[in-house]
Structures are given as C-alpha cells and as structure tokens.
C-alpha cells in the first residue's frame, strides 16, 4: 500500500529506462526458492531494480508508440478489481460488474453513433478485438458464400499489424487496397473488390492509424460495404477516443455504419492496461460465433436475456477490466474526458506550428489527430538512432524513429494531457 501510494503521488512520473539482460541477471538473482523470502525484501527488489527497468508509459515525456495516461481514479479502482479478484465471465457470476461495464460500453457506442441494440465486451487489447470481430465477419460471410470459400479481408498498407496476424489465424488472405494519401477510400475499395478473385468477408477501416494518426474514408467505405453486403470493421484502437472531441468528430463521419468497432480505453480514454472495448452493431451475430458450448456451461445460457461477456469474443475467462474506466467516467464526468482529449489535440496543433518555425526540422505531413511525423533535415538513420538513445539516457524524453514512405523520420505520439509545449521544445532543441 505504501509503494502504491508513492507511485500514484509521483509528479512528474519519471521515464526510467530499460536494462540489458545480463545486467538484470546480475541484479536480480533468482528469488523463487523452495523456502521463500521476506516479502519486504522482494518488494524492495522490485522497487529498486525491476520497476526502474520498466519505461513509464504514463510519463509526460513518453512520446513513442502509443502512450497511456490513466487517471488516478481508474488506477485506484483497478486495485479494487484486483484485490477483490473480480471476474467478469457471465451474468450468473458477475451481474453487477457486467451491468457497470455495459454502461461504459453504451457510452462508447453512443459516441460512435451505433444503434441502441449495439453491445459488446471489454477484451485485453486491439489485437484480441480485431481477431474476435474478424472471426464473426468470416463466419457471417460463410452464410452467404458457403463454408468452403477462402475469404479475403480488404486492408490498406496502414492497417494495424495485428490484423495481419488475425488473418493468418483465420486462414484469410489480404486484399491490399491502393491508398490515396495513405488512406483507404471508398472508390479504391470498390475497384479492389470488383477485381478480387476471392469473396471479401470484411473490410478493415482505420480510425487513427498508429504510425501517423490518419483516418480512412469511413463514409465511402461504409457505402461500399453496404452495396456489397460486406462486414465493415473499424479499428479505432488509438484514435477512436477522438470521437468525443467536437473539433475532430466530423472526421469520423461514416463510423456509425460499422458492423464492429474497437477503441482501447487504455490508450486515449485514460484507463489502465489492459482494456479494449469491442462493439458489435448486432451482438447476436457475435454470440452465434463465440458462445462456448459445454455441459458445465449450459447453466450460463438458461436465461437468454442475460448478457455473458464470454459470448462476444474468443475468450472465456476474463477479469472485469472495464470497471476502472466505468469508475473514472462516473467520478470525473464525460465533460472532463472531452476537455482532456481536446487539450491533447490543441497541443498537437501547437507542436506542428512550432516545427514550422524551426529551421532544423520540418513536418512530413499535416497531423490529423495527435501524432506528429517530422524529419530532422539532413540526418541519417544512424543519427536518429543515436539521438533517440541519448535522449532516453538523459531522461529528456522517449522518442524513437519510424519509417514513412521508406524514409527514416521521427514521430511524436501525444496522449497525456499534461505533456506541455515546453517539454516538446526541449526535445526538439536536442536535435539542433
């Protein structure tokens, strides 16, 4: 409890750094023994050696990959979920937890404009959500094309890497659609489907690409999917939270036509790991695919009106991972969430303007959400790499290079409302 209190009270949260395997092997002699150890000694080992070797994604200076910024309320309630060992498998066992989780899911569904009948489940992350949704899409397509068909999934080059893994597991093939300005569009999708030698069971549209924060032509994609009776899945794991921001909402036009939609609250909705919201327009389609059947599970399905989260993804056992979001939303109110998201979008625009004013860096493309892709003029890949390592070593920031159209560039991913323009200015000055 003391450690937890002190961790929650950190302001600012330090970045910390990774250690080499040989260093950890030396510093952390195997503590798992037959006789056990003093818990204070093991906690001290964690506090002094293991924890500082874990980068803090909730640091205001963590600007790589996709950061996280869980509220204190959500972190504290995650302790409640853990200390009470709350599970969320079925209504029979966890009706209270499921009812609360469903309230949070309803709020997200309303942001996306999905119908009142929409529903879903909290899973571990976007990868689990994409796999579960595409499994439903494939099985639904079998009712149209037959069970022996080999299906394709329409994607773009910016589609998240987890989708490729899901297609491998589901034995489907990628129909890679030519992008327009790095976005999947309705006209190009229509052309690709017409020229496909395989039936297409799903289209994966991206609402906030990981590398650049770009949003596909959701309206055009929705129209093409309706014309061809194809499942529309929207991966908004990172960017979907901006549905709550008035300044960005119009960019998501067409998302209301999605058959399934995912957004990760552990990213830009300020919840702790691990939490992804998976929603279906028609949950009955998901239930038909994912409900597990066994004699000892029959009792869970005796009341058809009850909601069993285990019926809406490939899992059975699950913790009530949506409760920390529910608690934080109830405590802070949705207005605070909207203001926090808008604050991040404002910071992003200010950073873009700052880069325009500097001589040694330049924007690679205009930011659409909260990712800024830029280049240090004249740098080689090795120079980016060396700079990134030194930046972390000096605890100024965690910013790693990426590639854009084959070129090594740099990327800021903003998510923490307390990341300031001064922090960014300090980082950019190290590139001068």
C-alpha positions in Angstrom: 0.0 0.0 0.0 2.9 2.3 0.7 4.5 1.6 -2.6 1.2 2.1 -4.4 0.6 5.4 -2.7 4.0 6.7 -3.5 3.7 5.6 -7.2 0.4 7.3 -7.6 1.8 10.5 -6.0 4.7 10.8 -8.4 4.6 14.2 -10.1 6.1 14.1 -12.6 6.3 10.4 -13.4 9.9 9.5 -14.3 10.7 7.9 -17.7 13.0 5.2 -16.3 15.0 3.1 -18.7 15.5 -0.5 -19.9 18.4 -2.6 -18.7 20.4 -5.2 -20.6 19.5 -8.9 -19.9 23.0 -9.5 -18.4 22.6 -6.6 -16.0 19.2 -7.8 -14.8 20.6 -11.3 -14.5 23.3 -9.9 -12.2 21.0 -7.6 -10.2 18.0 -9.9 -9.8 19.3 -13.2 -8.6 16.5 -15.8 -8.8 14.3 -15.1 -5.8 11.9 -18.0 -6.4 13.1 -20.7 -4.0 11.7 -23.6 -2.1 11.8 -21.7 1.2 10.5 -18.3 0.1 11.7 -14.9 1.1 10.8 -11.9 3.3 8.1 -10.0 1.4 9.7 -6.7 2.3 13.0 -7.8 0.7 11.2 -8.9 -2.5 9.2 -5.7 -2.7 12.5 -3.8 -2.2 14.0 -5.7 -5.1 11.0 -4.8 -7.3 11.1 -1.1 -6.2 14.8 -0.6 -6.6 15.7 -2.7 -9.6 12.8 -4.1 -11.5 10.4 -1.1 -11.6 13.1 1.4 -12.7 13.9 -1.0 -15.6 10.3 -0.5 -17.0 9.6 2.5 -19.1 6.7 4.5 -17.6 4.1 4.9 -20.4 2.3 7.4 -18.2 5.2 9.8 -18.2 4.5 13.2 -19.9 7.8 12.5 -21.8 6.8 9.1 -23.2 6.0 10.1 -26.8 6.7 6.9 -28.7 4.4 4.1 -29.9 1.1 4.9 -28.2 1.5 6.2 -24.6 -1.0 5.9 -21.8 -2.3 8.3 -19.2 -4.6 6.5 -16.7 -6.5 8.7 -14.3 -5.7 8.3 -10.6 -9.4 7.2 -10.2 -9.0 4.4 -12.7 -5.7 3.2 -11.2 -7.2 3.1 -7.7 -10.2 1.2 -8.9 -8.0 -1.3 -10.8 -6.7 -2.0 -7.3 -10.3 -2.7 -6.2 -10.8 -5.1 -9.1 -7.6 -6.9 -8.3 -7.8 -7.0 -4.6 -11.4 -8.4 -4.8 -10.4 -10.8 -7.6 -13.4 -9.7 -9.6 -14.1 -11.7 -12.7 -16.5 -10.9 -15.5 -17.3 -14.1 -17.3 -21.1 -14.4 -17.1 -24.2 -12.7 -15.8 -24.8 -15.6 -13.4 -21.4 -15.0 -11.6 -20.9 -11.3 -12.1 -24.1 -9.4 -12.9 -23.1 -6.3 -11.0 -19.7 -5.9 -12.8 -21.2 -6.7 -16.2 -24.0 -4.1 -15.7 -21.5 -1.4 -14.9 -19.2 -2.4 -17.8 -22.1 -2.3 -20.2 -22.9 1.3 -19.1 -19.3 2.3 -20.2 -19.7 0.3 -23.4 -23.0 2.1 -24.1 -21.3 5.5 -23.7 -18.7 4.5 -26.3 -21.4 3.1 -28.7 -23.3 6.4 -28.5 -20.1 8.3 -29.3 -19.8 6.2 -32.5 -23.5 6.7 -33.3 -24.2 2.9 -33.1 -27.8 1.8 -32.6 -29.3 1.1 -29.2 -29.1 -2.6 -29.9 -25.3 -2.4 -30.2 -23.2 -4.1 -27.5 -20.0 -5.9 -26.8 -17.3 -6.7 -24.4 -14.0 -5.4 -22.9 -11.1 -7.5 -24.1 -7.3 -7.2 -23.4 -6.4 -5.0 -26.4 -6.9 -4.2 -30.0 -5.3 -7.4 -31.2 -7.8 -9.5 -29.3 -10.7 -7.3 -30.5 -9.6 -7.4 -34.2 -9.3 -11.2 -34.1 -12.7 -11.6 -32.4 -14.5 -9.3 -34.8 -13.0 -10.7 -37.9 -13.9 -14.2 -36.8 -17.5 -13.1 -36.7 -17.1 -11.4 -40.1 -15.7 -14.6 -41.7 -18.4 -16.8 -40.2 -21.1 -14.4 -41.2 -19.8 -14.4 -44.8 -20.0 -18.2 -44.9 -23.8 -18.0 -44.7 -23.6 -16.1 -48.0 -20.7 -17.8 -49.9 -20.7 -21.2 -48.3 -18.4 -22.8 -45.8 -15.8 -24.0 -48.2 -14.9 -20.5 -49.5 -11.5 -19.0 -48.9 -12.1 -15.4 -48.0 -10.1 -12.2 -48.3 -10.1 -9.2 -46.0 -9.7 -5.7 -47.6 -7.0 -3.7 -45.9 -4.6 -0.9 -46.6 -0.8 -0.5 -46.1 -1.6 1.5 -42.9 -3.8 -1.2 -41.3 -2.5 -2.3 -37.9 -0.1 -5.2 -37.8 -2.5 -7.2 -35.5 -4.9 -7.6 -38.5 -2.3 -9.5 -40.5 -1.9 -11.8 -37.6 -5.6 -12.3 -37.2 -5.9 -13.1 -40.9 -3.2 -15.7 -40.6 -5.1 -17.4 -37.7 -8.4 -17.2 -39.5 -6.9 -18.5 -42.8 -8.0 -15.5 -44.8 -6.0 -13.5 -47.3 -5.2 -9.8 -47.6 -6.7 -7.8 -50.4 -4.4 -4.8 -50.1 -6.3 -1.7 -51.5 -4.3 1.1 -53.1 -4.3 4.0 -50.7 -5.0 7.7 -51.5 -2.8 10.0 -49.4 -2.1 6.9 -47.2 -5.9 6.4 -46.6 -8.3 3.7 -47.6 -11.0 5.3 -49.7 -14.4 4.2 -50.9 -13.7 4.4 -54.7 -10.4 2.5 -54.5 -12.1 -0.1 -52.3 -14.9 -0.6 -54.8 -12.3 -1.1 -57.6 -10.4 -3.7 -55.5 -13.5 -5.7 -54.6 -14.6 -5.8 -58.2 -11.3 -7.1 -59.3 -10.8 -9.6 -56.5 -10.8 -13.3 -57.4 -11.9 -14.2 -53.8 -15.0 -13.3 -51.9 -14.3 -10.5 -49.4 -15.7 -11.2 -46.0 -14.6 -7.9 -44.3 -13.1 -4.5 -44.7 -10.9 -3.1 -42.0 -11.1 0.6 -41.9 -8.7 2.5 -39.6 -9.8 5.4 -37.4 -6.5 6.8 -36.4 -3.5 4.9 -37.8 -0.8 4.1 -35.3 2.1 5.5 -37.3 0.5 8.7 -38.4 -2.9 9.1 -36.8 -4.7 9.2 -40.1 -8.4 8.3 -40.5 -9.7 6.4 -43.5 -12.7 7.4 -45.7 -15.2 5.9 -43.3 -18.2 7.2 -45.1 -17.1 6.0 -48.5 -16.1 2.6 -47.1 -19.4 2.2 -45.3 -21.3 2.8 -48.6 -19.2 0.2 -50.5 -19.7 -2.3 -47.7 -23.5 -1.9 -47.8 -23.5 -2.2 -51.6 -21.6 -5.5 -51.4 -23.0 -6.9 -48.2 -19.6 -7.0 -46.6 -18.7 -6.6 -42.9 -17.2 -3.2 -42.0 -14.8 -3.4 -39.1 -13.4 -0.1 -37.8 -10.1 -0.3 -35.9 -10.1 2.8 -33.7 -7.9 1.3 -31.0 -5.9 4.5 -30.7 -7.8 7.2 -32.5 -11.4 6.3 -31.7 -11.3 8.3 -28.5 -11.3 11.5 -30.5 -15.0 10.8 -31.3 -15.6 12.6 -28.0 -13.8 15.8 -29.3 -16.0 18.3 -31.1 -13.0 19.5 -33.1 -12.4 16.1 -34.5 -15.8 14.4 -34.6 -16.7 15.2 -38.2 -13.6 13.3 -39.4 -15.2 10.1 -38.3 -18.3 10.5 -40.4 -19.5 7.1 -41.5 -18.3 5.2 -38.5 -22.0 4.8 -37.5 -22.2 2.3 -40.3 -19.7 -0.1 -38.8 -20.6 -3.7 -38.1 -17.9 -3.8 -35.4 -15.8 -1.2 -33.8 -12.9 -1.2 -31.4 -11.3 1.5 -29.2 -8.8 1.0 -26.4 -9.6 2.9 -23.3 -6.1 2.1 -22.0 -4.8 4.5 -24.7 -6.6 7.8 -25.1 -9.5 7.2 -22.7 -7.3 7.3 -19.7 -7.8 3.8 -18.3 -5.1 1.3 -17.1 -3.8 -1.6 -19.0 -5.3 -3.8 -20.3 -8.6 -2.6 -21.7 -10.1 -2.6 -25.2 -13.8 -2.0 -26.0 -15.2 -4.2 -28.7 -18.6 -3.3 -30.0 -21.0 -5.0 -32.5 -23.9 -3.5 -34.3 -25.7 -6.8 -34.0 -24.3 -8.7 -30.9 -26.4 -11.7 -31.9 -24.0 -12.4 -34.8 -21.1 -12.4 -32.4 -22.9 -14.6 -29.9 -23.6 -17.2 -32.6 -19.8 -17.4 -33.2 -18.2 -17.1 -29.8 -20.5 -18.8 -27.4 -18.7 -21.8 -26.0 -20.7 -24.9 -25.5 -20.0 -27.5 -22.8 -22.3 -29.3 -20.3 -20.9 -27.3 -17.4 -21.6 -24.0 -19.2 -25.2 -24.8 -20.0 -26.4 -23.0 -16.9 -24.9 -19.8 -18.1 -27.3 -19.7 -21.0 -30.6 -20.7 -19.4 -31.7 -17.1 -19.3 -31.4 -15.8 -22.9 -31.9 -12.1 -21.9 -28.8 -12.1 -19.7 -25.5 -10.7 -21.0 -22.5 -13.0 -20.9 -19.3 -11.2 -21.9 -17.8 -14.6 -22.7 -20.2 -14.8 -25.7 -18.7 -11.9 -27.6 -15.0 -12.7 -28.1 -12.8 -15.8 -28.3 -12.2 -15.8 -24.5 -14.0 -17.5 -21.7 -12.2 -16.4 -18.5 -11.8 -12.7 -18.2 -11.3 -10.1 -15.4 -13.8 -7.2 -15.1 -11.3 -5.0 -16.9 -13.9 -2.4 -17.9 -14.7 -1.4 -14.3 -11.8 1.1 -13.8 -13.0 3.0 -16.9 -16.6 2.9 -15.6 -15.5 4.2 -12.2 -13.3 7.0 -13.7 -16.1 8.1 -16.0 -18.6 8.2 -13.2 -16.2 10.1 -10.9 -14.8 12.7 -13.3 -17.8 13.0 -15.7 -17.6 12.9 -19.5 -17.0 16.6 -19.8 -13.6 16.2 -18.2 -12.8 13.4 -20.7 -13.8 15.6 -23.6 -11.7 18.5 -22.3 -8.6 16.2 -21.8 -8.9 14.9 -25.4 -9.3 18.4 -26.8 -6.3 19.6 -24.8 -4.1 16.9 -26.4 -5.4 17.9 -29.9 -4.5 21.5 -29.1 -1.0 20.6 -28.0 -0.6 18.6 -31.3 -1.5 21.7 -33.4 0.8 23.9 -31.3 3.7 21.4 -31.8 3.1 21.4 -35.6 3.3 25.2 -35.6 6.5 25.1 -33.6 8.1 22.7 -36.1 7.1 25.0 -38.9 9.0 27.8 -37.2 12.3 25.9 -36.7 15.0 25.6 -39.3 16.4 22.2 -38.5 13.1 20.2 -38.6 10.1 20.0 -40.9 6.7 18.3 -40.9 6.4 15.2 -43.1 2.6 15.5 -43.2 -0.1 17.6 -41.5 -1.3 15.9 -38.3 -4.9 14.8 -38.3 -5.2 13.6 -34.7 -2.4 13.6 -32.1 0.5 12.1 -34.0 3.2 14.4 -35.5 5.5 12.9 -38.1 8.5 15.1 -38.8 12.1 14.9 -40.0 15.4 16.3 -38.8 16.8 17.8 -42.0 19.9 16.0 -43.2 20.0 13.2 -40.7 20.8 9.6 -41.5 19.1 6.6 -39.8 22.1 6.1 -37.5 21.9 9.7 -36.4 18.2 9.3 -35.5 19.0 6.1 -33.5 22.0 7.6 -31.6 19.9 10.7 -30.8 17.0 8.6 -29.5 19.2 6.5 -27.2 20.9 9.6 -25.8 17.5 11.3 -25.3 16.3 8.5 -23.1 19.7 8.2 -21.3 19.4 11.8 -20.4 15.8 11.3 -19.3 14.6 14.1 -21.5 12.2 12.0 -23.5 11.4 8.7 -25.1 11.1 9.3 -28.8 12.1 6.6 -31.3 12.4 6.9 -35.1 10.0 5.3 -37.5 9.7 5.0 -41.3 7.5 6.9 -43.6 7.5 6.0 -47.3 10.8 4.2 -46.8 12.5 7.2 -45.1 13.6 7.2 -41.5 11.9 10.0 -39.7 10.7 10.9 -36.3 7.3 10.8 -34.6 5.6 12.3 -31.6 2.6 10.5 -30.2 0.7 12.8 -27.9 -1.9 11.4 -25.4 -1.1 12.7 -22.0 -3.0 16.0 -21.3 -0.1 17.3 -19.2 2.6 17.0 -21.9 3.5 20.6 -22.5 4.8 22.6 -25.5 7.9 23.3 -23.3 8.7 19.6 -23.0 8.5 19.2 -26.8 10.6 22.4 -27.3 13.2 20.9 -25.0 13.3 17.7 -27.0 13.4 19.5 -30.4 16.3 21.6 -29.1 18.4 18.5 -28.7 18.2 17.9 -32.4 19.6 21.3 -33.3 
